[in-house]
Amino acid sequence: MRIAIIGTGNVGLALAGSFIKAGHSVTLAARDADKTRQIASKVGASAATSAKEAAGAADVVVLAIPFGEVESVARSIASVTAGKVVIDATNPLKADFSGLATEGGPSGAERLAKLLPDAAVAKAFNTVLASLQANPNMYGTTLDALYATDDAHARNVMQELITSMGFRAVDAGPLAGARELEALAWLNIKLNASFNGSWTSSAVFLGLPAAATTELAKTTN
Ligand SMILES: NC(=O)c1ccc[n+]([C@@H]2O[C@H](COP(=O)([O-])OP(=O)(O)OC[C@H]3O[C@@H](n4cnc5c(N)ncnc54)[C@H](OP(=O)(O)O)[C@@H]3O)[C@@H](O)[C@H]2O)c1
């Protein structure tokens, strides 16, 4: 897959490494084009001078930026993402990290879908800490990467992409399931922040119905 990642921080870099290792081609974009070029050359990715340029040349676009930047970036890529899969990897944290800014309302991903009505929006990778996004086999098991989307094509893309990276893909249902995925990520963040964690914890579902995971979800589409 040709993947554009907007954001070259913890998540952008970890996902870039993981995608490239899985054989996908990656183009990075952030605000500082020189810095982006330097980072891209270190990880074997290409660099674009803007989010729009990166998204325009990709099949799949990943937003790995602060929640507060999503609206302006979404507006900048709207004209080049029609029919494309746009993955929202953000967590809509309050500025003071005291909780979710979206509490009681639509998830960040549902808000993104409203901004990009012609794109196939999926929520994914927000539940996996950046420290593990390129390490799917930890603690003697295969880690779960959960995703949610309303779009059948995006569901297939997510299963293929997540599996190619070595994670178990778990189908959390329609995009409204992003509310649970964002809450799950917040719980993991809160536990690490509250108890001085090492930021290497991850939720793994034991005994999950097989239909929720890659193998059977594929056959039911
Ligand atoms: N850290 C984690 O473990 C983790 C795990 C899952 C999800 N998340 C979520 O993923 C997102 C990114 O987290 P992070 O830890 O990678 O943050 P980060 O290290 O602060 O990186 C944020 C990146 O976004 C770029 N950026 C900011 N505004 C931008 C804009 N308007 N246009 C283009 N690029 C922009 C920044 O680059 P420039 O400033 O150079 O433009 C930077 O590369 C957040 O929403 C976070 O909640 C984080």
The ligand as an SDF file (V2000), in Angstrom:
LIG
                    3D

 48 52  0  0  0  0  0  0  0  0999 V2000
    2.3770    8.7090   21.8650 N   0  0  0  0  0  0  0  0  0  0  0  0
    1.6040    7.6070   21.8950 C   0  0  0  0  0  0  0  0  0  0  0  0
    1.9540    6.5720   22.5170 O   0  0  0  0  0  0  0  0  0  0  0  0
    0.2990    7.5950   21.1520 C   0  0  0  0  0  0  0  0  0  0  0  0
   -0.3170    6.3580   20.8860 C   0  0  0  0  0  0  0  0  0  0  0  0
   -1.4960    6.3350   20.1410 C   0  0  0  0  0  0  0  0  0  0  0  0
   -2.0410    7.5230   19.6880 C   0  0  0  0  0  0  0  0  0  0  0  0
   -1.4400    8.7290   19.9890 N   0  0  0  0  0  0  0  0  0  0  0  0
   -2.0290    9.9400   19.4320 C   0  0  0  0  0  0  0  0  0  0  0  0
   -1.3620   10.1550   18.1850 O   0  0  0  0  0  0  0  0  0  0  0  0
   -1.1970   11.5590   17.9660 C   0  0  0  0  0  0  0  0  0  0  0  0
    0.2970   11.8770   17.8160 C   0  0  0  0  0  0  0  0  0  0  0  0
    0.9590   11.5320   19.0110 O   0  0  0  0  0  0  0  0  0  0  0  0
    2.5480   11.6560   19.1090 P   0  0  0  0  0  0  0  0  0  0  0  0
    2.9020   11.1010   20.4430 O   0  0  0  0  0  0  0  0  0  0  0  0
    3.1750   11.1060   17.9010 O   0  0  0  0  0  0  0  0  0  0  0  0
    2.7200   13.2340   19.1370 O   0  0  0  0  0  0  0  0  0  0  0  0
    4.0440   14.0780   18.8340 P   0  0  0  0  0  0  0  0  0  0  0  0
    5.2470   13.2370   19.1140 O   0  0  0  0  0  0  0  0  0  0  0  0
    3.8870   15.3560   19.5300 O   0  0  0  0  0  0  0  0  0  0  0  0
    3.9980   14.3070   17.2480 O   0  0  0  0  0  0  0  0  0  0  0  0
    3.0120   15.1000   16.6610 C   0  0  0  0  0  0  0  0  0  0  0  0
    3.3900   15.3160   15.2110 C   0  0  0  0  0  0  0  0  0  0  0  0
    2.3740   16.0760   14.5770 O   0  0  0  0  0  0  0  0  0  0  0  0
    2.9760   17.0280   13.7330 C   0  0  0  0  0  0  0  0  0  0  0  0
    2.0310   18.1230   13.5460 N   0  0  0  0  0  0  0  0  0  0  0  0
    1.4790   18.9340   14.4780 C   0  0  0  0  0  0  0  0  0  0  0  0
    0.6210   19.7840   13.9120 N   0  0  0  0  0  0  0  0  0  0  0  0
    0.6330   19.5100   12.5840 C   0  0  0  0  0  0  0  0  0  0  0  0
   -0.0450   20.0660   11.4670 C   0  0  0  0  0  0  0  0  0  0  0  0
   -0.9220   21.0640   11.6000 N   0  0  0  0  0  0  0  0  0  0  0  0
    0.2210   19.5550   10.2310 N   0  0  0  0  0  0  0  0  0  0  0  0
    1.0860   18.5340   10.0850 C   0  0  0  0  0  0  0  0  0  0  0  0
    1.7470   17.9690   11.1150 N   0  0  0  0  0  0  0  0  0  0  0  0
    1.5210   18.4490   12.3520 C   0  0  0  0  0  0  0  0  0  0  0  0
    4.2370   17.4300   14.4850 C   0  0  0  0  0  0  0  0  0  0  0  0
    5.2480   17.8940   13.6190 O   0  0  0  0  0  0  0  0  0  0  0  0
    5.6880   19.3850   13.4660 P   0  0  0  0  0  0  0  0  0  0  0  0
    5.4430   20.0670   14.7920 O   0  0  0  0  0  0  0  0  0  0  0  0
    7.1260   19.2860   13.0810 O   0  0  0  0  0  0  0  0  0  0  0  0
    4.7980   19.8760   12.3950 O   0  0  0  0  0  0  0  0  0  0  0  0
    4.6930   16.1030   15.0410 C   0  0  0  0  0  0  0  0  0  0  0  0
    5.4830   15.4190   14.0960 O   0  0  0  0  0  0  0  0  0  0  0  0
   -1.8530   12.2640   19.1470 C   0  0  0  0  0  0  0  0  0  0  0  0
   -3.1730   12.5610   18.7970 O   0  0  0  0  0  0  0  0  0  0  0  0
   -1.8280   11.2020   20.2420 C   0  0  0  0  0  0  0  0  0  0  0  0
   -2.8790   11.3810   21.1750 O   0  0  0  0  0  0  0  0  0  0  0  0
   -0.2750    8.7710   20.6870 C   0  0  0  0  0  0  0  0  0  0  0  0
  1  2  1  0
  2  3  2  0
  2  4  1  0
  4  5  1  0
  4 48  2  0
  5  6  2  0
  6  7  1  0
  7  8  2  0
  8  9  1  0
  8 48  1  0
  9 10  1  0
  9 46  1  0
 10 11  1  0
 11 12  1  0
 11 44  1  0
 12 13  1  0
 13 14  1  0
 14 15  2  0
 14 16  1  0
 14 17  1  0
 17 18  1  0
 18 19  2  0
 18 20  1  0
 18 21  1  0
 21 22  1  0
 22 23  1  0
 23 24  1  0
 23 42  1  0
 24 25  1  0
 25 26  1  0
 25 36  1  0
 26 27  1  0
 26 35  1  0
 27 28  2  0
 28 29  1  0
 29 30  1  0
 29 35  2  0
 30 31  1  0
 30 32  2  0
 32 33  1  0
 33 34  2  0
 34 35  1  0
 36 37  1  0
 36 42  1  0
 37 38  1  0
 38 39  2  0
 38 40  1  0
 38 41  1  0
 42 43  1  0
 44 45  1  0
 44 46  1  0
 46 47  1  0
M  CHG  2   8   1  16  -1
M  END
$$$$
